Amino acid sequence: MEKQLFILDTVVTIKLFDNKSDEVMNGVVDVIKTYNDRLSAYEKGSDINRINSNGTAWTEVDPSTVEVIRKGLDYSEKSGGRFDITIGAVSMLWDFTDVNSAVPSLDSIREGLRHVDYRQVAVDGNRVQLKQEGMKLDLGGIAKGYIADKAKEYLLEKGVRSAIINLGGNVLCVGDKNGQAFQVGIQDPAKIRNEIIGTAAVHDASMVTSGIYERYVKNNGHRYHHILDATTGFPCEDGIAQVTIFSKKSVDGDALSTTCFLLGVAEGMTLIESMADTEALFVTNKGERIFSSGFEAGVAWVGK
């Protein structure tokens, strides 16, 4: 049983292999919509939108929102601020929904960067405060993973033991398929969509890819991808085309794929090697593939 919809600014596909219930399928879609409505910075009335609109005032939010923010702050710290959930003051200047949209002015980006500092976010119970006027949260680098995990929790509660949740680059596998691991392809960043560089065996785990080919703006012959460096306000240019992370939780894979992209191969791989049950594949702009030490054995990689 399969359902596809456009939400989270991407195409979402849900496949249930051991359950044909419309009620369960509609229920998991509702879970995805509920968390999107809560965590999107662009949804009017969402928790994140209310925090961003309240200046320096405290805002009471859902406990799940606090959970994502705390996770985002943790990865902001791990990356030394290269990944920063207060990037909203800059990211909202860009419009990656339209390939022909204008590139923000250097002055506007410089002004936005003045309001990017994850250390100025305070959390007290279910209340959140941005300590500096002009700051904006943007959980785009972590929210999809969290939502995928919540969708999986719902399916497990409903007795589903074989499913794939694909939130456009965030693939979360529930159990396996007929006793065998799911075979999941990894996009070739240098080719058109649906051409892959290889497949990985994924059993009850997450695979998240961040790359330069999905969302971008073209201007004067230059392509500006959507992965913004919080230290410059512009797309990260470090020779990486994409990063794929395998992990137990999709929220970690989501944050790590962006964080490692921003850190670069050396620092990113050091971070991955320090984490249990986590593997990574970096692909450079020149097509070089760099694997974490346990990648090929851990995910039964078959390259092309």
Contacts in CASP RR format, 6 or more apart in sequence:
PFRMAT RR
TARGET T0000
AUTHOR 0000-0000-0000
METHOD contacts of the structure
MODEL  1
MEKQLFILDTVVTIKLFDNKSDEVMNGVVDVIKTYNDRLSAYEKGSDINR
INSNGTAWTEVDPSTVEVIRKGLDYSEKSGGRFDITIGAVSMLWDFTDVN
SAVPSLDSIREGLRHVDYRQVAVDGNRVQLKQEGMKLDLGGIAKGYIADK
AKEYLLEKGVRSAIINLGGNVLCVGDKNGQAFQVGIQDPAKIRNEIIGTA
AVHDASMVTSGIYERYVKNNGHRYHHILDATTGFPCEDGIAQVTIFSKKS
VDGDALSTTCFLLGVAEGMTLIESMADTEALFVTNKGERIFSSGFEAGVA
WVGK
1 15 0 8 1.000
1 16 0 8 1.000
1 17 0 8 1.000
1 19 0 8 1.000
1 20 0 8 1.000
1 21 0 8 1.000
1 25 0 8 1.000
2 13 0 8 1.000
2 14 0 8 1.000
2 15 0 8 1.000
2 16 0 8 1.000
3 13 0 8 1.000
3 14 0 8 1.000
3 25 0 8 1.000
3 29 0 8 1.000
4 11 0 8 1.000
4 12 0 8 1.000
4 13 0 8 1.000
4 14 0 8 1.000
5 11 0 8 1.000
5 12 0 8 1.000
5 29 0 8 1.000
6 12 0 8 1.000
7 32 0 8 1.000
7 33 0 8 1.000
7 36 0 8 1.000
8 32 0 8 1.000
8 36 0 8 1.000
8 40 0 8 1.000
8 143 0 8 1.000
8 144 0 8 1.000
8 147 0 8 1.000
8 167 0 8 1.000
8 168 0 8 1.000
9 97 0 8 1.000
9 215 0 8 1.000
10 144 0 8 1.000
10 167 0 8 1.000
10 168 0 8 1.000
10 169 0 8 1.000
11 168 0 8 1.000
12 32 0 8 1.000
12 166 0 8 1.000
12 167 0 8 1.000
12 168 0 8 1.000
13 164 0 8 1.000
13 166 0 8 1.000
13 168 0 8 1.000
14 25 0 8 1.000
14 28 0 8 1.000
14 29 0 8 1.000
14 151 0 8 1.000
14 163 0 8 1.000
14 164 0 8 1.000
14 165 0 8 1.000
14 166 0 8 1.000
15 163 0 8 1.000
15 164 0 8 1.000
15 166 0 8 1.000
16 24 0 8 1.000
16 25 0 8 1.000
16 155 0 8 1.000
16 160 0 8 1.000
16 162 0 8 1.000
16 163 0 8 1.000
17 162 0 8 1.000
17 163 0 8 1.000
17 164 0 8 1.000
17 177 0 8 1.000
17 178 0 8 1.000
18 160 0 8 1.000
18 161 0 8 1.000
18 162 0 8 1.000
18 163 0 8 1.000
19 158 0 8 1.000
19 159 0 8 1.000
19 160 0 8 1.000
19 163 0 8 1.000
21 158 0 8 1.000
24 155 0 8 1.000
24 158 0 8 1.000
24 160 0 8 1.000
27 154 0 8 1.000
28 151 0 8 1.000
28 154 0 8 1.000
28 155 0 8 1.000
28 165 0 8 1.000
31 147 0 8 1.000
31 150 0 8 1.000
31 151 0 8 1.000
31 154 0 8 1.000
32 147 0 8 1.000
32 150 0 8 1.000
32 151 0 8 1.000
32 167 0 8 1.000
35 64 0 8 1.000
35 143 0 8 1.000
35 146 0 8 1.000
35 147 0 8 1.000
35 150 0 8 1.000
36 43 0 8 1.000
36 143 0 8 1.000
36 147 0 8 1.000
37 43 0 8 1.000
37 46 0 8 1.000
38 46 0 8 1.000
38 47 0 8 1.000
38 48 0 8 1.000
38 62 0 8 1.000
38 64 0 8 1.000
38 65 0 8 1.000
39 46 0 8 1.000
39 47 0 8 1.000
39 48 0 8 1.000
39 65 0 8 1.000
39 68 0 8 1.000
39 139 0 8 1.000
39 143 0 8 1.000
39 146 0 8 1.000
39 147 0 8 1.000
40 46 0 8 1.000
40 48 0 8 1.000
40 49 0 8 1.000
40 143 0 8 1.000
41 48 0 8 1.000
41 49 0 8 1.000
41 52 0 8 1.000
41 88 0 8 1.000
41 92 0 8 1.000
41 136 0 8 1.000
41 137 0 8 1.000
41 138 0 8 1.000
41 139 0 8 1.000
41 140 0 8 1.000
42 49 0 8 1.000
43 49 0 8 1.000
47 59 0 8 1.000
47 61 0 8 1.000
47 62 0 8 1.000
47 65 0 8 1.000
48 65 0 8 1.000
48 137 0 8 1.000
48 138 0 8 1.000
48 139 0 8 1.000
50 59 0 8 1.000
50 61 0 8 1.000
51 59 0 8 1.000
51 61 0 8 1.000
51 128 0 8 1.000
51 130 0 8 1.000
51 137 0 8 1.000
52 88 0 8 1.000
52 130 0 8 1.000
52 135 0 8 1.000
52 136 0 8 1.000
52 137 0 8 1.000
54 130 0 8 1.000
55 130 0 8 1.000
55 133 0 8 1.000
55 134 0 8 1.000
55 135 0 8 1.000
56 129 0 8 1.000
56 130 0 8 1.000
56 131 0 8 1.000
56 132 0 8 1.000
56 133 0 8 1.000
57 129 0 8 1.000
58 124 0 8 1.000
58 127 0 8 1.000
58 128 0 8 1.000
58 129 0 8 1.000
59 127 0 8 1.000
59 128 0 8 1.000
59 129 0 8 1.000
60 126 0 8 1.000
60 127 0 8 1.000
61 126 0 8 1.000
61 127 0 8 1.000
61 128 0 8 1.000
62 126 0 8 1.000
63 126 0 8 1.000
64 146 0 8 1.000
64 150 0 8 1.000
65 128 0 8 1.000
66 123 0 8 1.000
66 125 0 8 1.000
66 126 0 8 1.000
66 128 0 8 1.000
67 146 0 8 1.000
68 139 0 8 1.000
68 142 0 8 1.000
68 143 0 8 1.000
68 146 0 8 1.000
68 251 0 8 1.000
69 85 0 8 1.000
69 121 0 8 1.000
69 123 0 8 1.000
69 128 0 8 1.000
69 137 0 8 1.000
69 139 0 8 1.000
70 123 0 8 1.000
71 142 0 8 1.000
71 146 0 8 1.000
71 251 0 8 1.000
71 255 0 8 1.000
72 83 0 8 1.000
72 85 0 8 1.000
72 118 0 8 1.000
72 139 0 8 1.000
72 142 0 8 1.000
72 255 0 8 1.000
73 85 0 8 1.000
73 118 0 8 1.000
73 121 0 8 1.000
73 123 0 8 1.000
75 83 0 8 1.000
75 142 0 8 1.000
75 255 0 8 1.000
75 256 0 8 1.000
75 259 0 8 1.000
76 83 0 8 1.000
76 84 0 8 1.000
76 85 0 8 1.000
76 118 0 8 1.000
77 118 0 8 1.000
78 259 0 8 1.000
78 271 0 8 1.000
79 259 0 8 1.000
79 262 0 8 1.000
79 263 0 8 1.000
81 118 0 8 1.000
81 230 0 8 1.000
81 231 0 8 1.000
82 229 0 8 1.000
82 230 0 8 1.000
82 231 0 8 1.000
82 259 0 8 1.000
82 262 0 8 1.000
82 263 0 8 1.000
83 141 0 8 1.000
83 230 0 8 1.000
83 255 0 8 1.000
83 258 0 8 1.000
83 259 0 8 1.000
83 262 0 8 1.000
84 116 0 8 1.000
84 117 0 8 1.000
84 118 0 8 1.000
84 230 0 8 1.000
85 118 0 8 1.000
85 121 0 8 1.000
85 137 0 8 1.000
85 138 0 8 1.000
85 139 0 8 1.000
85 141 0 8 1.000
85 142 0 8 1.000
86 115 0 8 1.000
86 116 0 8 1.000
86 117 0 8 1.000
86 118 0 8 1.000
86 120 0 8 1.000
86 121 0 8 1.000
86 130 0 8 1.000
86 135 0 8 1.000
86 136 0 8 1.000
86 137 0 8 1.000
86 138 0 8 1.000
86 230 0 8 1.000
87 116 0 8 1.000
87 138 0 8 1.000
87 228 0 8 1.000
87 230 0 8 1.000
87 233 0 8 1.000
88 116 0 8 1.000
88 136 0 8 1.000
88 137 0 8 1.000
88 138 0 8 1.000
89 112 0 8 1.000
89 113 0 8 1.000
89 114 0 8 1.000
89 115 0 8 1.000
89 116 0 8 1.000
89 134 0 8 1.000
89 135 0 8 1.000
89 136 0 8 1.000
90 104 0 8 1.000
90 109 0 8 1.000
90 112 0 8 1.000
90 113 0 8 1.000
90 116 0 8 1.000
90 228 0 8 1.000
90 230 0 8 1.000
90 233 0 8 1.000
91 138 0 8 1.000
91 228 0 8 1.000
92 136 0 8 1.000
92 138 0 8 1.000
93 104 0 8 1.000
93 108 0 8 1.000
93 109 0 8 1.000
93 112 0 8 1.000
94 101 0 8 1.000
94 103 0 8 1.000
94 104 0 8 1.000
94 217 0 8 1.000
94 224 0 8 1.000
94 226 0 8 1.000
94 228 0 8 1.000
95 101 0 8 1.000
95 102 0 8 1.000
95 217 0 8 1.000
96 215 0 8 1.000
96 216 0 8 1.000
96 217 0 8 1.000
96 226 0 8 1.000
97 215 0 8 1.000
98 217 0 8 1.000
99 216 0 8 1.000
99 217 0 8 1.000
99 218 0 8 1.000
100 217 0 8 1.000
100 218 0 8 1.000
101 217 0 8 1.000
102 217 0 8 1.000
102 219 0 8 1.000
103 217 0 8 1.000
103 219 0 8 1.000
103 224 0 8 1.000
109 232 0 8 1.000
109 233 0 8 1.000
109 234 0 8 1.000
112 233 0 8 1.000
113 230 0 8 1.000
113 231 0 8 1.000
113 232 0 8 1.000
113 233 0 8 1.000
115 132 0 8 1.000
115 133 0 8 1.000
115 134 0 8 1.000
115 135 0 8 1.000
115 136 0 8 1.000
116 135 0 8 1.000
116 230 0 8 1.000
116 233 0 8 1.000
117 132 0 8 1.000
117 135 0 8 1.000
120 130 0 8 1.000
120 131 0 8 1.000
120 132 0 8 1.000
120 135 0 8 1.000
121 128 0 8 1.000
121 129 0 8 1.000
121 130 0 8 1.000
121 131 0 8 1.000
121 135 0 8 1.000
121 137 0 8 1.000
122 128 0 8 1.000
122 129 0 8 1.000
122 131 0 8 1.000
123 129 0 8 1.000
130 136 0 8 1.000
130 137 0 8 1.000
141 254 0 8 1.000
141 255 0 8 1.000
141 258 0 8 1.000
142 251 0 8 1.000
142 254 0 8 1.000
142 255 0 8 1.000
142 258 0 8 1.000
143 254 0 8 1.000
144 167 0 8 1.000
144 168 0 8 1.000
144 170 0 8 1.000
144 250 0 8 1.000
144 254 0 8 1.000
145 167 0 8 1.000
145 170 0 8 1.000
145 172 0 8 1.000
145 206 0 8 1.000
145 208 0 8 1.000
145 249 0 8 1.000
145 250 0 8 1.000
145 251 0 8 1.000
145 253 0 8 1.000
145 254 0 8 1.000
146 250 0 8 1.000
146 251 0 8 1.000
146 254 0 8 1.000
147 167 0 8 1.000
148 165 0 8 1.000
148 167 0 8 1.000
148 170 0 8 1.000
148 172 0 8 1.000
148 206 0 8 1.000
148 250 0 8 1.000
148 251 0 8 1.000
148 254 0 8 1.000
149 172 0 8 1.000
149 206 0 8 1.000
149 249 0 8 1.000
149 250 0 8 1.000
149 251 0 8 1.000
151 165 0 8 1.000
151 172 0 8 1.000
152 163 0 8 1.000
152 165 0 8 1.000
152 172 0 8 1.000
152 174 0 8 1.000
152 250 0 8 1.000
155 163 0 8 1.000
155 165 0 8 1.000
155 174 0 8 1.000
156 174 0 8 1.000
160 174 0 8 1.000
161 174 0 8 1.000
161 175 0 8 1.000
162 174 0 8 1.000
162 175 0 8 1.000
162 176 0 8 1.000
162 177 0 8 1.000
162 178 0 8 1.000
163 173 0 8 1.000
163 174 0 8 1.000
163 175 0 8 1.000
164 171 0 8 1.000
164 172 0 8 1.000
164 173 0 8 1.000
164 174 0 8 1.000
164 182 0 8 1.000
165 171 0 8 1.000
165 172 0 8 1.000
165 173 0 8 1.000
165 174 0 8 1.000
166 172 0 8 1.000
169 208 0 8 1.000
169 209 0 8 1.000
169 214 0 8 1.000
170 206 0 8 1.000
170 208 0 8 1.000
170 250 0 8 1.000
170 253 0 8 1.000
170 254 0 8 1.000
171 184 0 8 1.000
171 202 0 8 1.000
171 206 0 8 1.000
171 207 0 8 1.000
171 208 0 8 1.000
172 205 0 8 1.000
172 206 0 8 1.000
172 207 0 8 1.000
172 250 0 8 1.000
173 181 0 8 1.000
173 182 0 8 1.000
173 184 0 8 1.000
173 202 0 8 1.000
173 203 0 8 1.000
173 204 0 8 1.000
173 205 0 8 1.000
173 206 0 8 1.000
173 207 0 8 1.000
174 204 0 8 1.000
175 203 0 8 1.000
175 204 0 8 1.000
176 182 0 8 1.000
176 203 0 8 1.000
176 204 0 8 1.000
181 201 0 8 1.000
181 202 0 8 1.000
181 203 0 8 1.000
181 300 0 8 1.000
182 201 0 8 1.000
182 202 0 8 1.000
182 203 0 8 1.000
183 199 0 8 1.000
183 200 0 8 1.000
183 201 0 8 1.000
183 202 0 8 1.000
184 199 0 8 1.000
184 200 0 8 1.000
184 201 0 8 1.000
184 202 0 8 1.000
184 207 0 8 1.000
185 196 0 8 1.000
185 198 0 8 1.000
185 199 0 8 1.000
185 200 0 8 1.000
186 196 0 8 1.000
186 197 0 8 1.000
186 198 0 8 1.000
186 199 0 8 1.000
186 200 0 8 1.000
186 207 0 8 1.000
186 209 0 8 1.000
186 244 0 8 1.000
186 281 0 8 1.000
187 193 0 8 1.000
187 194 0 8 1.000
187 195 0 8 1.000
187 196 0 8 1.000
187 197 0 8 1.000
187 209 0 8 1.000
187 213 0 8 1.000
187 242 0 8 1.000
188 195 0 8 1.000
188 196 0 8 1.000
188 197 0 8 1.000
189 211 0 8 1.000
189 212 0 8 1.000
189 213 0 8 1.000
189 241 0 8 1.000
189 242 0 8 1.000
189 283 0 8 1.000
189 287 0 8 1.000
190 241 0 8 1.000
190 287 0 8 1.000
196 304 0 8 1.000
197 283 0 8 1.000
197 289 0 8 1.000
197 303 0 8 1.000
197 304 0 8 1.000
198 301 0 8 1.000
198 302 0 8 1.000
198 303 0 8 1.000
198 304 0 8 1.000
199 301 0 8 1.000
199 302 0 8 1.000
199 303 0 8 1.000
200 207 0 8 1.000
200 246 0 8 1.000
200 299 0 8 1.000
200 300 0 8 1.000
200 301 0 8 1.000
200 302 0 8 1.000
201 299 0 8 1.000
201 300 0 8 1.000
202 246 0 8 1.000
202 299 0 8 1.000
205 246 0 8 1.000
205 247 0 8 1.000
205 248 0 8 1.000
206 245 0 8 1.000
206 246 0 8 1.000
206 247 0 8 1.000
206 248 0 8 1.000
206 249 0 8 1.000
206 250 0 8 1.000
206 252 0 8 1.000
206 253 0 8 1.000
207 244 0 8 1.000
207 245 0 8 1.000
207 246 0 8 1.000
208 244 0 8 1.000
208 245 0 8 1.000
208 247 0 8 1.000
208 250 0 8 1.000
208 253 0 8 1.000
208 254 0 8 1.000
208 256 0 8 1.000
208 257 0 8 1.000
209 242 0 8 1.000
209 243 0 8 1.000
209 244 0 8 1.000
209 245 0 8 1.000
209 257 0 8 1.000
210 227 0 8 1.000
210 242 0 8 1.000
210 243 0 8 1.000
210 257 0 8 1.000
210 258 0 8 1.000
210 261 0 8 1.000
211 225 0 8 1.000
211 227 0 8 1.000
211 241 0 8 1.000
211 242 0 8 1.000
211 243 0 8 1.000
211 261 0 8 1.000
212 223 0 8 1.000
212 225 0 8 1.000
212 227 0 8 1.000
212 235 0 8 1.000
212 240 0 8 1.000
212 241 0 8 1.000
212 242 0 8 1.000
213 225 0 8 1.000
213 241 0 8 1.000
213 242 0 8 1.000
214 226 0 8 1.000
215 225 0 8 1.000
215 226 0 8 1.000
216 223 0 8 1.000
216 224 0 8 1.000
216 225 0 8 1.000
216 226 0 8 1.000
216 235 0 8 1.000
217 223 0 8 1.000
217 224 0 8 1.000
218 224 0 8 1.000
224 234 0 8 1.000
224 235 0 8 1.000
225 235 0 8 1.000
226 235 0 8 1.000
227 235 0 8 1.000
227 236 0 8 1.000
227 258 0 8 1.000
227 261 0 8 1.000
227 262 0 8 1.000
228 234 0 8 1.000
228 235 0 8 1.000
228 236 0 8 1.000
229 235 0 8 1.000
229 236 0 8 1.000
229 262 0 8 1.000
230 262 0 8 1.000
236 261 0 8 1.000
236 262 0 8 1.000
238 261 0 8 1.000
238 262 0 8 1.000
238 264 0 8 1.000
239 284 0 8 1.000
239 285 0 8 1.000
239 286 0 8 1.000
240 261 0 8 1.000
240 264 0 8 1.000
240 265 0 8 1.000
240 282 0 8 1.000
240 283 0 8 1.000
240 284 0 8 1.000
240 285 0 8 1.000
241 283 0 8 1.000
241 284 0 8 1.000
241 285 0 8 1.000
241 287 0 8 1.000
242 261 0 8 1.000
242 282 0 8 1.000
242 283 0 8 1.000
243 256 0 8 1.000
243 257 0 8 1.000
243 258 0 8 1.000
243 260 0 8 1.000
243 261 0 8 1.000
243 280 0 8 1.000
243 281 0 8 1.000
243 282 0 8 1.000
243 283 0 8 1.000
244 257 0 8 1.000
244 280 0 8 1.000
244 281 0 8 1.000
244 283 0 8 1.000
245 252 0 8 1.000
245 253 0 8 1.000
245 256 0 8 1.000
245 257 0 8 1.000
245 260 0 8 1.000
245 272 0 8 1.000
245 278 0 8 1.000
245 279 0 8 1.000
245 280 0 8 1.000
246 253 0 8 1.000
246 278 0 8 1.000
246 279 0 8 1.000
246 280 0 8 1.000
246 295 0 8 1.000
246 298 0 8 1.000
246 299 0 8 1.000
247 253 0 8 1.000
247 256 0 8 1.000
247 277 0 8 1.000
247 278 0 8 1.000
247 279 0 8 1.000
248 277 0 8 1.000
252 278 0 8 1.000
253 278 0 8 1.000
256 271 0 8 1.000
256 272 0 8 1.000
256 275 0 8 1.000
256 278 0 8 1.000
256 280 0 8 1.000
259 268 0 8 1.000
259 271 0 8 1.000
260 268 0 8 1.000
260 269 0 8 1.000
260 271 0 8 1.000
260 272 0 8 1.000
260 280 0 8 1.000
260 282 0 8 1.000
263 271 0 8 1.000
264 282 0 8 1.000
265 282 0 8 1.000
265 284 0 8 1.000
265 290 0 8 1.000
268 280 0 8 1.000
269 280 0 8 1.000
269 282 0 8 1.000
269 290 0 8 1.000
269 292 0 8 1.000
272 278 0 8 1.000
272 279 0 8 1.000
272 280 0 8 1.000
272 292 0 8 1.000
273 292 0 8 1.000
273 293 0 8 1.000
278 292 0 8 1.000
279 291 0 8 1.000
279 292 0 8 1.000
279 294 0 8 1.000
279 295 0 8 1.000
279 298 0 8 1.000
279 299 0 8 1.000
280 291 0 8 1.000
280 292 0 8 1.000
280 295 0 8 1.000
281 289 0 8 1.000
281 290 0 8 1.000
281 291 0 8 1.000
281 292 0 8 1.000
281 295 0 8 1.000
281 301 0 8 1.000
282 289 0 8 1.000
282 290 0 8 1.000
283 289 0 8 1.000
283 290 0 8 1.000
284 290 0 8 1.000
291 301 0 8 1.000
295 301 0 8 1.000
END
